[in-house]
Amino acid sequence: MRYKLAIWSLYAACAPNTEPVSLQSLGYLPTAIMKTLIALLALAGIANFAAAADVVGNAKAAENKVSMCIGCHGIPGYKATFPEVYQVPMLGGQSAKYIENALAAYKKGERQFPTMHGIAATLSDQDMADLAAYYSQQK
C-alpha cells in the first residue's frame, strides 16, 4: 500500500493540475464492493469447474487425433524401441475414464514419461475425452 501511495504522491507532484486522489484510485475498495468481487470470482470458478465436468467424448472426432498415439500404441506386440525397447499399454478396450485420468496425470506431470507428457500437454480436455471415447470402443 505504501508503494501505491508513494507513486501517487510522485505523480501528483509532477502533475499538479490533476484531479484530487481518491481512496478508490489508490486501490482501496469499500468492503461491500470487495465482498461482491470475491463472490463473483467464486461463482466464476464454480462455473468453470462445472463446464469442465460437462466434457463428453466423441469417438468420431478422435479419428483425426489418434495419429500421435498410433506410433507407439498401434504397434504389433505393443513394444516401442525409442529410446530403448519398452512395453507400451494397449489402449483399445480400456475404460474411457482410465484413459482420461491417465492423460490428465501425464499433462500435470503426476505420471512420469517424457513422450507422454509432451503429447498430453498439447491436448485440451475435449481432446482427451475424444481419445478416451475412441479407444474405449476399440477391441
N, CA, C and O atoms as a GROMACS GRO file, in nm:
protein
  556
    1MET      N    1   0.082  -0.118   0.000
    1MET     CA    2   0.000   0.000   0.000
    1MET      C    3   0.087   0.126   0.000
    1MET      O    4   0.056   0.223  -0.068
    2ARG      N    5   0.194   0.122   0.076
    2ARG     CA    6   0.282   0.238   0.079
    2ARG      C    7   0.339   0.266  -0.059
    2ARG      O    8   0.358   0.381  -0.098
    3TYR      N    9   0.365   0.158  -0.131
    3TYR     CA   10   0.418   0.171  -0.266
    3TYR      C   11   0.322   0.250  -0.354
    3TYR      O   12   0.364   0.340  -0.428
    4LYS      N   13   0.192   0.217  -0.346
    4LYS     CA   14   0.091   0.288  -0.426
    4LYS      C   15   0.084   0.435  -0.385
    4LYS      O   16   0.075   0.524  -0.470
    5LEU      N   17   0.087   0.460  -0.253
    5LEU     CA   18   0.081   0.598  -0.206
    5LEU      C   19   0.201   0.678  -0.255
    5LEU      O   20   0.187   0.794  -0.294
    6ALA      N   21   0.318   0.616  -0.253
    6ALA     CA   22   0.440   0.685  -0.298
    6ALA      C   23   0.430   0.719  -0.446
    6ALA      O   24   0.468   0.828  -0.488
    7ILE      N   25   0.381   0.626  -0.526
    7ILE     CA   26   0.368   0.651  -0.669
    7ILE      C   27   0.269   0.763  -0.696
    7ILE      O   28   0.294   0.852  -0.777
    8TRP      N   29   0.154   0.758  -0.626
    8TRP     CA   30   0.054   0.863  -0.646
    8TRP      C   31   0.105   0.998  -0.598
    8TRP      O   32   0.075   1.101  -0.658
    9SER      N   33   0.182   0.999  -0.490
    9SER     CA   34   0.239   1.126  -0.441
    9SER      C   35   0.335   1.183  -0.543
    9SER      O   36   0.334   1.303  -0.570
   10LEU      N   37   0.419   1.097  -0.601
   10LEU     CA   38   0.513   1.141  -0.704
   10LEU      C   39   0.438   1.191  -0.826
   10LEU      O   40   0.475   1.293  -0.884
   11TYR      N   41   0.334   1.121  -0.865
   11TYR     CA   42   0.254   1.160  -0.979
   11TYR      C   43   0.189   1.296  -0.955
   11TYR      O   44   0.188   1.382  -1.043
   12ALA      N   45   0.134   1.315  -0.836
   12ALA     CA   46   0.067   1.441  -0.803
   12ALA      C   47   0.167   1.557  -0.802
   12ALA      O   48   0.132   1.668  -0.841
   13ALA      N   49   0.288   1.532  -0.760
   13ALA     CA   50   0.390   1.637  -0.757
   13ALA      C   51   0.431   1.677  -0.899
   13ALA      O   52   0.459   1.794  -0.925
   14CYS      N   53   0.433   1.580  -0.989
   14CYS     CA   54   0.474   1.607  -1.128
   14CYS      C   55   0.360   1.666  -1.210
   14CYS      O   56   0.384   1.736  -1.308
   15ALA      N   57   0.238   1.639  -1.173
   15ALA     CA   58   0.123   1.687  -1.248
   15ALA      C   59   0.027   1.756  -1.153
   15ALA      O   60  -0.078   1.700  -1.119
   16PRO      N   61   0.060   1.879  -1.108
   16PRO     CA   62  -0.020   1.945  -1.005
   16PRO      C   63  -0.161   1.983  -1.050
   16PRO      O   64  -0.244   2.010  -0.963
   17ASN      N   65  -0.192   1.987  -1.178
   17ASN     CA   66  -0.325   2.027  -1.224
   17ASN      C   67  -0.419   1.909  -1.240
   17ASN      O   68  -0.518   1.919  -1.312
   18THR      N   69  -0.391   1.799  -1.176
   18THR     CA   70  -0.477   1.681  -1.188
   18THR      C   71  -0.585   1.681  -1.082
   18THR      O   72  -0.582   1.761  -0.989
   19GLU      N   73  -0.678   1.591  -1.098
   19GLU     CA   74  -0.787   1.576  -1.003
   19GLU      C   75  -0.732   1.526  -0.869
   19GLU      O   76  -0.627   1.463  -0.867
   20PRO      N   77  -0.800   1.554  -0.760
   20PRO     CA   78  -0.755   1.501  -0.630
   20PRO      C   79  -0.761   1.348  -0.630
   20PRO      O   80  -0.843   1.288  -0.700
   21VAL      N   81  -0.675   1.287  -0.554
   21VAL     CA   82  -0.664   1.141  -0.548
   21VAL      C   83  -0.767   1.088  -0.449
   21VAL      O   84  -0.776   1.136  -0.336
   22SER      N   85  -0.844   0.986  -0.492
   22SER     CA   86  -0.942   0.925  -0.403
   22SER      C   87  -0.889   0.791  -0.353
   22SER      O   88  -0.795   0.736  -0.410
   23LEU      N   89  -0.950   0.740  -0.248
   23LEU     CA   90  -0.909   0.610  -0.196
   23LEU      C   91  -0.932   0.500  -0.298
   23LEU      O   92  -0.852   0.406  -0.307
   24GLN      N   93  -1.040   0.509  -0.378
   24GLN     CA   94  -1.067   0.408  -0.480
   24GLN      C   95  -0.956   0.404  -0.584
   24GLN      O   96  -0.918   0.297  -0.631
   25SER      N   97  -0.903   0.521  -0.621
   25SER     CA   98  -0.798   0.524  -0.722
   25SER      C   99  -0.666   0.469  -0.668
   25SER      O  100  -0.579   0.431  -0.746
   26LEU      N  101  -0.652   0.464  -0.536
   26LEU     CA  102  -0.530   0.408  -0.476
   26LEU      C  103  -0.540   0.258  -0.454
   26LEU      O  104  -0.444   0.196  -0.407
   27GLY      N  105  -0.652   0.199  -0.488
   27GLY     CA  106  -0.665   0.056  -0.473
   27GLY      C  107  -0.747   0.015  -0.352
   27GLY      O  108  -0.763  -0.104  -0.326
   28TYR      N  109  -0.799   0.110  -0.278
   28TYR     CA  110  -0.884   0.078  -0.164
   28TYR      C  111  -1.028   0.070  -0.212
   28TYR      O  112  -1.079   0.165  -0.272
   29LEU      N  113  -1.092  -0.041  -0.186
   29LEU     CA  114  -1.231  -0.056  -0.226
   29LEU      C  115  -1.317  -0.072  -0.101
   29LEU      O  116  -1.275  -0.134  -0.004
   30PRO      N  117  -1.436  -0.016  -0.104
   30PRO     CA  118  -1.526  -0.036   0.010
   30PRO      C  119  -1.552  -0.185   0.031
   30PRO      O  120  -1.547  -0.264  -0.063
   31THR      N  121  -1.580  -0.222   0.154
   31THR     CA  122  -1.599  -0.362   0.192
   31THR      C  123  -1.709  -0.429   0.110
   31THR      O  124  -1.692  -0.544   0.069
   32ALA      N  125  -1.819  -0.362   0.085
   32ALA     CA  126  -1.930  -0.422   0.010
   32ALA      C  127  -1.886  -0.458  -0.132
   32ALA      O  128  -1.921  -0.565  -0.183
   33ILE      N  129  -1.810  -0.370  -0.196
   33ILE     CA  130  -1.762  -0.398  -0.331
   33ILE      C  131  -1.664  -0.515  -0.328
   33ILE      O  132  -1.669  -0.602  -0.415
   34MET      N  133  -1.576  -0.517  -0.229
   34MET     CA  134  -1.479  -0.625  -0.219
   34MET      C  135  -1.548  -0.760  -0.199
   34MET      O  136  -1.510  -0.859  -0.261
   35LYS      N  137  -1.650  -0.763  -0.114
   35LYS     CA  138  -1.724  -0.888  -0.091
   35LYS      C  139  -1.794  -0.932  -0.219
   35LYS      O  140  -1.798  -1.051  -0.249
   36THR      N  141  -1.850  -0.839  -0.292
   36THR     CA  142  -1.917  -0.870  -0.419
   36THR      C  143  -1.818  -0.928  -0.519
   36THR      O  144  -1.848  -1.027  -0.586
   37LEU      N  145  -1.700  -0.867  -0.529
   37LEU     CA  146  -1.598  -0.919  -0.621
   37LEU      C  147  -1.554  -1.060  -0.584
   37LEU      O  148  -1.539  -1.144  -0.672
   38ILE      N  149  -1.535  -1.086  -0.456
   38ILE     CA  150  -1.496  -1.219  -0.411
   38ILE      C  151  -1.605  -1.320  -0.444
   38ILE      O  152  -1.576  -1.431  -0.490
   39ALA      N  153  -1.731  -1.283  -0.422
   39ALA     CA  154  -1.842  -1.373  -0.454
   39ALA      C  155  -1.848  -1.402  -0.604
   39ALA      O  156  -1.871  -1.516  -0.644
   40LEU      N  157  -1.828  -1.300  -0.686
   40LEU     CA  158  -1.829  -1.320  -0.832
   40LEU      C  159  -1.715  -1.410  -0.877
   40LEU      O  160  -1.733  -1.496  -0.964
   41LEU      N  161  -1.597  -1.391  -0.819
   41LEU     CA  162  -1.484  -1.477  -0.854
   41LEU      C  163  -1.511  -1.622  -0.813
   41LEU      O  164  -1.476  -1.714  -0.887
   42ALA      N  165  -1.571  -1.642  -0.698
   42ALA     CA  166  -1.605  -1.778  -0.653
   42ALA      C  167  -1.706  -1.842  -0.749
   42ALA      O  168  -1.692  -1.958  -0.785
   43LEU      N  169  -1.807  -1.766  -0.789
   43LEU     CA  170  -1.907  -1.819  -0.884
   43LEU      C  171  -1.844  -1.852  -1.018
   43LEU      O  172  -1.879  -1.952  -1.081
   44ALA      N  173  -1.752  -1.767  -1.063
   44ALA     CA  174  -1.684  -1.793  -1.190
   44ALA      C  175  -1.603  -1.922  -1.181
   44ALA      O  176  -1.598  -1.999  -1.277
   45GLY      N  177  -1.540  -1.945  -1.069
   45GLY     CA  178  -1.464  -2.069  -1.050
   45GLY      C  179  -1.553  -2.191  -1.052
   45GLY      O  180  -1.518  -2.293  -1.112
   46ILE      N  181  -1.668  -2.181  -0.987
   46ILE     CA  182  -1.763  -2.293  -0.986
   46ILE      C  183  -1.817  -2.318  -1.126
   46ILE      O  184  -1.830  -2.434  -1.168
   47ALA      N  185  -1.848  -2.211  -1.199
   47ALA     CA  186  -1.900  -2.226  -1.336
   47ALA      C  187  -1.795  -2.290  -1.425
   47ALA      O  188  -1.828  -2.374  -1.509
   48ASN      N  189  -1.669  -2.252  -1.409
   48ASN     CA  190  -1.561  -2.310  -1.488
   48ASN      C  191  -1.546  -2.458  -1.456
   48ASN      O  192  -1.526  -2.539  -1.547
   49PHE      N  193  -1.555  -2.495  -1.329
   49PHE     CA  194  -1.546  -2.635  -1.289
   49PHE      C  195  -1.662  -2.715  -1.348
   49PHE      O  196  -1.642  -2.826  -1.396
   50ALA      N  197  -1.783  -2.658  -1.344
   50ALA     CA  198  -1.900  -2.727  -1.399
   50ALA      C  199  -1.886  -2.745  -1.550
   50ALA      O  200  -1.925  -2.849  -1.604
   51ALA      N  201  -1.832  -2.645  -1.618
   51ALA     CA  202  -1.814  -2.656  -1.763
   51ALA      C  203  -1.713  -2.764  -1.797
   51ALA      O  204  -1.731  -2.838  -1.894
   52ALA      N  205  -1.606  -2.775  -1.718
   52ALA     CA  206  -1.505  -2.878  -1.742
   52ALA      C  207  -1.563  -3.017  -1.717
   52ALA      O  208  -1.523  -3.113  -1.784
   53ALA      N  209  -1.655  -3.029  -1.623
   53ALA     CA  210  -1.715  -3.158  -1.592
   53ALA      C  211  -1.811  -3.204  -1.702
   53ALA      O  212  -1.843  -3.323  -1.709
   54ASP      N  213  -1.858  -3.112  -1.787
   54ASP     CA  214  -1.955  -3.145  -1.890
   54ASP      C  215  -1.892  -3.192  -2.021
   54ASP      O  216  -1.963  -3.214  -2.118
   55VAL      N  217  -1.761  -3.208  -2.026
   55VAL     CA  218  -1.694  -3.251  -2.148
   55VAL      C  219  -1.733  -3.396  -2.177
   55VAL      O  220  -1.715  -3.484  -2.093
   56VAL      N  221  -1.786  -3.419  -2.295
   56VAL     CA  222  -1.828  -3.553  -2.337
   56VAL      C  223  -1.744  -3.593  -2.457
   56VAL      O  224  -1.732  -3.518  -2.554
   57GLY      N  225  -1.687  -3.713  -2.450
   57GLY     CA  226  -1.602  -3.761  -2.558
   57GLY      C  227  -1.680  -3.798  -2.683
   57GLY      O  228  -1.792  -3.847  -2.675
   58ASN      N  229  -1.618  -3.773  -2.798
   58ASN     CA  230  -1.677  -3.804  -2.927
   58ASN      C  231  -1.577  -3.890  -3.003
   58ASN      O  232  -1.476  -3.840  -3.053
   59ALA      N  233  -1.604  -4.018  -3.013
   59ALA     CA  234  -1.512  -4.111  -3.078
   59ALA      C  235  -1.488  -4.074  -3.224
   59ALA      O  236  -1.378  -4.091  -3.274
   60LYS      N  237  -1.590  -4.026  -3.292
   60LYS     CA  238  -1.578  -3.988  -3.433
   60LYS      C  239  -1.479  -3.872  -3.449
   60LYS      O  240  -1.400  -3.870  -3.543
   61ALA      N  241  -1.485  -3.775  -3.357
   61ALA     CA  242  -1.394  -3.659  -3.364
   61ALA      C  243  -1.250  -3.700  -3.338
   61ALA      O  244  -1.157  -3.632  -3.383
   62ALA      N  245  -1.230  -3.810  -3.265
   62ALA     CA  246  -1.094  -3.853  -3.231
   62ALA      C  247  -1.023  -3.920  -3.348
   62ALA      O  248  -0.901  -3.936  -3.344
   63GLU      N  249  -1.095  -3.958  -3.451
   63GLU     CA  250  -1.031  -4.027  -3.563
   63GLU      C  251  -0.921  -3.944  -3.626
   63GLU      O  252  -0.826  -3.999  -3.683
   64ASN      N  253  -0.932  -3.811  -3.618
   64ASN     CA  254  -0.827  -3.724  -3.671
   64ASN      C  255  -0.720  -3.691  -3.567
   64ASN      O  256  -0.624  -3.621  -3.598
   65LYS      N  257  -0.736  -3.740  -3.447
   65LYS     CA  258  -0.642  -3.709  -3.338
   65LYS      C  259  -0.555  -3.827  -3.297
   65LYS      O  260  -0.458  -3.809  -3.223
   66VAL      N  261  -0.587  -3.946  -3.343
   66VAL     CA  262  -0.516  -4.065  -3.295
   66VAL      C  263  -0.380  -4.087  -3.361
   66VAL      O  264  -0.305  -4.176  -3.320
   67SER      N  265  -0.347  -4.009  -3.462
   67SER     CA  266  -0.221  -4.031  -3.532
   67SER      C  267  -0.101  -4.021  -3.440
   67SER      O  268  -0.001  -4.089  -3.461
   68MET      N  269  -0.108  -3.937  -3.338
   68MET     CA  270   0.005  -3.924  -3.247
   68MET      C  271   0.013  -4.043  -3.151
   68MET      O  272   0.116  -4.063  -3.087
   69CYS      N  273  -0.092  -4.120  -3.138
   69CYS     CA  274  -0.095  -4.234  -3.047
   69CYS      C  275  -0.049  -4.363  -3.116
   69CYS      O  276   0.013  -4.450  -3.054
   70ILE      N  277  -0.081  -4.373  -3.245
   70ILE     CA  278  -0.060  -4.497  -3.318
   70ILE      C  279   0.087  -4.538  -3.324
   70ILE      O  280   0.118  -4.657  -3.325
   71GLY      N  281   0.177  -4.440  -3.327
   71GLY     CA  282   0.320  -4.470  -3.337
   71GLY      C  283   0.370  -4.564  -3.231
   71GLY      O  284   0.460  -4.644  -3.257
   72CYS      N  285   0.314  -4.559  -3.112
   72CYS     CA  286   0.355  -4.650  -3.003
   72CYS      C  287   0.244  -4.748  -2.967
   72CYS      O  288   0.270  -4.868  -2.949
   73HIS      N  289   0.122  -4.698  -2.956
   73HIS     CA  290   0.012  -4.781  -2.907
   73HIS      C  291  -0.055  -4.863  -3.016
   73HIS      O  292  -0.147  -4.939  -2.988
   74GLY      N  293  -0.011  -4.848  -3.141
   74GLY     CA  294  -0.069  -4.924  -3.250
   74GLY      C  295   0.028  -5.025  -3.309
   74GLY      O  296  -0.001  -5.084  -3.413
   75ILE      N  297   0.142  -5.045  -3.245
   75ILE     CA  298   0.245  -5.137  -3.295
   75ILE      C  299   0.211  -5.280  -3.253
   75ILE      O  300   0.173  -5.302  -3.138
   76PRO      N  301   0.223  -5.377  -3.344
   76PRO     CA  302   0.201  -5.517  -3.304
   76PRO      C  303   0.295  -5.555  -3.189
   76PRO      O  304   0.415  -5.527  -3.195
   77GLY      N  305   0.242  -5.617  -3.087
   77GLY     CA  306   0.321  -5.656  -2.971
   77GLY      C  307   0.334  -5.544  -2.869
   77GLY      O  308   0.384  -5.566  -2.759
   78TYR      N  309   0.290  -5.424  -2.904
   78TYR     CA  310   0.292  -5.308  -2.813
   78TYR      C  311   0.429  -5.285  -2.751
   78TYR      O  312   0.441  -5.265  -2.630
   79LYS      N  313   0.532  -5.287  -2.838
   79LYS     CA  314   0.668  -5.257  -2.792
   79LYS      C  315   0.725  -5.146  -2.878
   79LYS      O  316   0.725  -5.155  -3.001
   80ALA      N  317   0.771  -5.043  -2.814
   80ALA     CA  318   0.836  -4.933  -2.884
   80ALA      C  319   0.987  -4.946  -2.865
   80ALA      O  320   1.031  -5.012  -2.772
   81THR      N  321   1.065  -4.883  -2.952
   81THR     CA  322   1.210  -4.900  -2.946
   81THR      C  323   1.287  -4.772  -2.925
   81THR      O  324   1.410  -4.772  -2.938
   82PHE      N  325   1.221  -4.662  -2.895
   82PHE     CA  326   1.295  -4.538  -2.873
   82PHE      C  327   1.258  -4.480  -2.738
   82PHE      O  328   1.138  -4.469  -2.711
   83PRO      N  329   1.346  -4.445  -2.656
   83PRO     CA  330   1.492  -4.452  -2.668
   83PRO      C  331   1.547  -4.592  -2.639
   83PRO      O  332   1.666  -4.617  -2.663
   84GLU      N  333   1.464  -4.680  -2.590
   84GLU     CA  334   1.502  -4.820  -2.569
   84GLU      C  335   1.377  -4.904  -2.588
   84GLU      O  336   1.267  -4.850  -2.596
   85VAL      N  337   1.392  -5.034  -2.594
   85VAL     CA  338   1.275  -5.120  -2.610
   85VAL      C  339   1.196  -5.122  -2.480
   85VAL      O  340   1.251  -5.152  -2.374
   86TYR      N  341   1.069  -5.090  -2.488
   86TYR     CA  342   0.984  -5.092  -2.369
   86TYR      C  343   0.842  -5.128  -2.411
   86TYR      O  344   0.800  -5.105  -2.524
   87GLN      N  345   0.771  -5.183  -2.318
   87GLN     CA  346   0.632  -5.224  -2.339
   87GLN      C  347   0.542  -5.102  -2.323
   87GLN      O  348   0.557  -5.025  -2.228
   88VAL      N  349   0.449  -5.084  -2.414
   88VAL     CA  350   0.351  -4.976  -2.402
   88VAL      C  351   0.214  -5.038  -2.377
   88VAL      O  352   0.188  -5.149  -2.422
   89PRO      N  353   0.129  -4.968  -2.307
   89PRO     CA  354  -0.003  -5.024  -2.279
   89PRO      C  355  -0.092  -5.031  -2.403
   89PRO      O  356  -0.084  -4.946  -2.491
   90MET      N  357  -0.174  -5.132  -2.407
   90MET     CA  358  -0.275  -5.143  -2.512
   90MET      C  359  -0.391  -5.052  -2.472
   90MET      O  360  -0.447  -5.068  -2.364
   91LEU      N  361  -0.427  -4.959  -2.557
   91LEU     CA  362  -0.533  -4.865  -2.524
   91LEU      C  363  -0.671  -4.915  -2.560
   91LEU      O  364  -0.769  -4.885  -2.492
   92GLY      N  365  -0.681  -4.992  -2.668
   92GLY     CA  366  -0.811  -5.042  -2.713
   92GLY      C  367  -0.880  -5.124  -2.606
   92GLY      O  368  -0.822  -5.219  -2.553
   93GLY      N  369  -1.004  -5.088  -2.574
   93GLY     CA  370  -1.081  -5.162  -2.476
   93GLY      C  371  -1.065  -5.111  -2.333
   93GLY      O  372  -1.138  -5.154  -2.244
   94GLN      N  373  -0.970  -5.020  -2.309
   94GLN     CA  374  -0.957  -4.962  -2.175
   94GLN      C  375  -1.079  -4.876  -2.147
   94GLN      O  376  -1.146  -4.830  -2.240
   95SER      N  377  -1.109  -4.854  -2.021
   95SER     CA  378  -1.223  -4.767  -1.990
   95SER      C  379  -1.188  -4.623  -2.024
   95SER      O  380  -1.074  -4.579  -2.009
   96ALA      N  381  -1.288  -4.550  -2.070
   96ALA     CA  382  -1.268  -4.410  -2.109
   96ALA      C  383  -1.219  -4.327  -1.991
   96ALA      O  384  -1.132  -4.242  -2.007
   97LYS      N  385  -1.273  -4.352  -1.873
   97LYS     CA  386  -1.233  -4.275  -1.755
   97LYS      C  387  -1.086  -4.299  -1.722
   97LYS      O  388  -1.014  -4.206  -1.686
   98TYR      N  389  -1.041  -4.423  -1.734
   98TYR     CA  390  -0.900  -4.455  -1.708
   98TYR      C  391  -0.809  -4.377  -1.805
   98TYR      O  392  -0.709  -4.318  -1.763
   99ILE      N  393  -0.845  -4.378  -1.932
   99ILE     CA  394  -0.762  -4.309  -2.032
   99ILE      C  395  -0.761  -4.159  -2.006
   99ILE      O  396  -0.655  -4.095  -2.013
  100GLU      N  397  -0.877  -4.102  -1.977
  100GLU     CA  398  -0.882  -3.958  -1.947
  100GLU      C  399  -0.797  -3.924  -1.825
  100GLU      O  400  -0.722  -3.827  -1.827
  101ASN      N  401  -0.809  -4.004  -1.720
  101ASN     CA  402  -0.732  -3.978  -1.598
  101ASN      C  403  -0.582  -3.993  -1.624
  101ASN      O  404  -0.502  -3.914  -1.572
  102ALA      N  405  -0.544  -4.093  -1.703
  102ALA     CA  406  -0.402  -4.113  -1.733
  102ALA      C  407  -0.347  -3.995  -1.813
  102ALA      O  408  -0.238  -3.945  -1.783
  103LEU      N  409  -0.420  -3.951  -1.914
  103LEU     CA  410  -0.375  -3.836  -1.994
  103LEU      C  411  -0.365  -3.710  -1.910
  103LEU      O  412  -0.270  -3.633  -1.924
  104ALA      N  413  -0.462  -3.689  -1.822
  104ALA     CA  414  -0.458  -3.570  -1.734
  104ALA      C  415  -0.338  -3.578  -1.641
  104ALA      O  416  -0.274  -3.476  -1.615
  105ALA      N  417  -0.308  -3.697  -1.589
  105ALA     CA  418  -0.193  -3.713  -1.499
  105ALA      C  419  -0.062  -3.689  -1.574
  105ALA      O  420   0.030  -3.629  -1.518
  106TYR      N  421  -0.052  -3.735  -1.698
  106TYR     CA  422   0.068  -3.706  -1.778
  106TYR      C  423   0.081  -3.556  -1.803
  106TYR      O  424   0.190  -3.500  -1.796
  107LYS      N  425  -0.032  -3.492  -1.832
  107LYS     CA  426  -0.030  -3.349  -1.860
  107LYS      C  427   0.017  -3.269  -1.738
  107LYS      O  428   0.094  -3.174  -1.751
  108LYS      N  429  -0.029  -3.309  -1.619
  108LYS     CA  430   0.010  -3.240  -1.495
  108LYS      C  431   0.149  -3.278  -1.447
  108LYS      O  432   0.205  -3.211  -1.360
  109GLY      N  433   0.205  -3.385  -1.503
  109GLY     CA  434   0.336  -3.431  -1.457
  109GLY      C  435   0.329  -3.530  -1.342
  109GLY      O  436   0.431  -3.565  -1.283
  110GLU      N  437   0.208  -3.574  -1.308
  110GLU     CA  438   0.190  -3.671  -1.200
  110GLU      C  439   0.236  -3.810  -1.242
  110GLU      O  440   0.279  -3.889  -1.159
  111ARG      N  441   0.225  -3.840  -1.370
  111ARG     CA  442   0.279  -3.965  -1.426
  111ARG      C  443   0.402  -3.927  -1.506
  111ARG      O  444   0.401  -3.828  -1.580
  112GLN      N  445   0.508  -4.004  -1.490
  112GLN     CA  446   0.636  -3.968  -1.548
  112GLN      C  447   0.668  -4.050  -1.672
  112GLN      O  448   0.697  -4.170  -1.663
  113PHE      N  449   0.664  -3.987  -1.786
  113PHE     CA  450   0.717  -4.042  -1.910
  113PHE      C  451   0.724  -3.924  -2.006
  113PHE      O  452   0.620  -3.871  -2.047
  114PRO      N  453   0.845  -3.883  -2.044
  114PRO     CA  454   0.861  -3.759  -2.121
  114PRO      C  455   0.779  -3.753  -2.250
  114PRO      O  456   0.722  -3.649  -2.282
  115THR      N  457   0.773  -3.862  -2.324
  115THR     CA  458   0.698  -3.860  -2.450
  115THR      C  459   0.550  -3.835  -2.425
  115THR      O  460   0.487  -3.754  -2.492
  116MET      N  461   0.496  -3.907  -2.329
  116MET     CA  462   0.353  -3.891  -2.299
  116MET      C  463   0.325  -3.753  -2.240
  116MET      O  464   0.220  -3.694  -2.268
  117HIS      N  465   0.415  -3.702  -2.159
  117HIS     CA  466   0.396  -3.567  -2.104
  117HIS      C  467   0.392  -3.465  -2.218
  117HIS      O  468   0.308  -3.375  -2.218
  118GLY      N  469   0.483  -3.479  -2.314
  118GLY     CA  470   0.486  -3.387  -2.428
  118GLY      C  471   0.360  -3.391  -2.511
  118GLY      O  472   0.311  -3.288  -2.556
  119ILE      N  473   0.306  -3.510  -2.532
  119ILE     CA  474   0.183  -3.524  -2.610
  119ILE      C  475   0.064  -3.474  -2.530
  119ILE      O  476  -0.017  -3.397  -2.582
  120ALA      N  477   0.052  -3.516  -2.406
  120ALA     CA  478  -0.064  -3.479  -2.324
  120ALA      C  479  -0.069  -3.329  -2.298
  120ALA      O  480  -0.177  -3.272  -2.284
  121ALA      N  481   0.046  -3.265  -2.293
  121ALA     CA  482   0.050  -3.120  -2.268
  121ALA      C  483  -0.018  -3.042  -2.380
  121ALA      O  484  -0.062  -2.929  -2.359
  122THR      N  485  -0.025  -3.101  -2.499
  122THR     CA  486  -0.087  -3.032  -2.612
  122THR      C  487  -0.237  -3.058  -2.623
  122THR      O  488  -0.304  -2.996  -2.705
  123LEU      N  489  -0.289  -3.148  -2.542
  123LEU     CA  490  -0.430  -3.188  -2.553
  123LEU      C  491  -0.521  -3.103  -2.465
  123LEU      O  492  -0.488  -3.072  -2.351
  124SER      N  493  -0.635  -3.067  -2.520
  124SER     CA  494  -0.738  -3.000  -2.440
  124SER      C  495  -0.819  -3.107  -2.368
  124SER      O  496  -0.803  -3.226  -2.395
  125ASP      N  497  -0.904  -3.065  -2.276
  125ASP     CA  498  -0.992  -3.160  -2.207
  125ASP      C  499  -1.082  -3.232  -2.308
  125ASP      O  500  -1.110  -3.351  -2.293
  126GLN      N  501  -1.127  -3.159  -2.411
  126GLN     CA  502  -1.212  -3.220  -2.513
  126GLN      C  503  -1.133  -3.324  -2.592
  126GLN      O  504  -1.185  -3.431  -2.622
  127ASP      N  505  -1.007  -3.293  -2.627
  127ASP     CA  506  -0.923  -3.390  -2.698
  127ASP      C  507  -0.907  -3.518  -2.618
  127ASP      O  508  -0.920  -3.628  -2.671
  128MET      N  509  -0.880  -3.503  -2.488
  128MET     CA  510  -0.863  -3.620  -2.402
  128MET      C  511  -0.990  -3.703  -2.396
  128MET      O  512  -0.985  -3.826  -2.403
  129ALA      N  513  -1.104  -3.637  -2.384
  129ALA     CA  514  -1.232  -3.709  -2.379
  129ALA      C  515  -1.259  -3.779  -2.512
  129ALA      O  516  -1.308  -3.892  -2.513
  130ASP      N  517  -1.227  -3.714  -2.624
  130ASP     CA  518  -1.247  -3.776  -2.755
  130ASP      C  519  -1.159  -3.900  -2.772
  130ASP      O  520  -1.206  -4.004  -2.816
  131LEU      N  521  -1.031  -3.887  -2.737
  131LEU     CA  522  -0.940  -4.002  -2.747
  131LEU      C  523  -0.983  -4.115  -2.658
  131LEU      O  524  -0.977  -4.232  -2.697
  132ALA      N  525  -1.026  -4.082  -2.537
  132ALA     CA  526  -1.072  -4.184  -2.444
  132ALA      C  527  -1.196  -4.257  -2.498
  132ALA      O  528  -1.207  -4.379  -2.486
  133ALA      N  529  -1.288  -4.182  -2.557
  133ALA     CA  530  -1.407  -4.244  -2.616
  133ALA      C  531  -1.369  -4.334  -2.732
  133ALA      O  532  -1.422  -4.444  -2.747
  134TYR      N  533  -1.278  -4.288  -2.814
  134TYR     CA  534  -1.233  -4.366  -2.930
  134TYR      C  535  -1.170  -4.499  -2.888
  134TYR      O  536  -1.209  -4.605  -2.935
  135TYR      N  537  -1.072  -4.491  -2.797
  135TYR     CA  538  -1.001  -4.613  -2.757
  135TYR      C  539  -1.086  -4.705  -2.671
  135TYR      O  540  -1.066  -4.826  -2.673
  136SER      N  541  -1.180  -4.651  -2.596
  136SER     CA  542  -1.264  -4.739  -2.514
  136SER      C  543  -1.357  -4.823  -2.602
  136SER      O  544  -1.405  -4.927  -2.557
  137GLN      N  545  -1.382  -4.779  -2.725
  137GLN     CA  546  -1.467  -4.856  -2.818
  137GLN      C  547  -1.388  -4.954  -2.903
  137GLN      O  548  -1.447  -5.036  -2.974
  138GLN      N  549  -1.256  -4.948  -2.897
  138GLN     CA  550  -1.173  -5.040  -2.976
  138GLN      C  551  -1.162  -5.175  -2.903
  138GLN      O  552  -1.186  -5.184  -2.782
  139LYS      N  553  -1.127  -5.277  -2.977
  139LYS     CA  554  -1.107  -5.410  -2.918
  139LYS      C  555  -0.963  -5.450  -2.922
  139LYS      O  556  -0.927  -5.558  -2.877
   0.00000   0.00000   0.00000
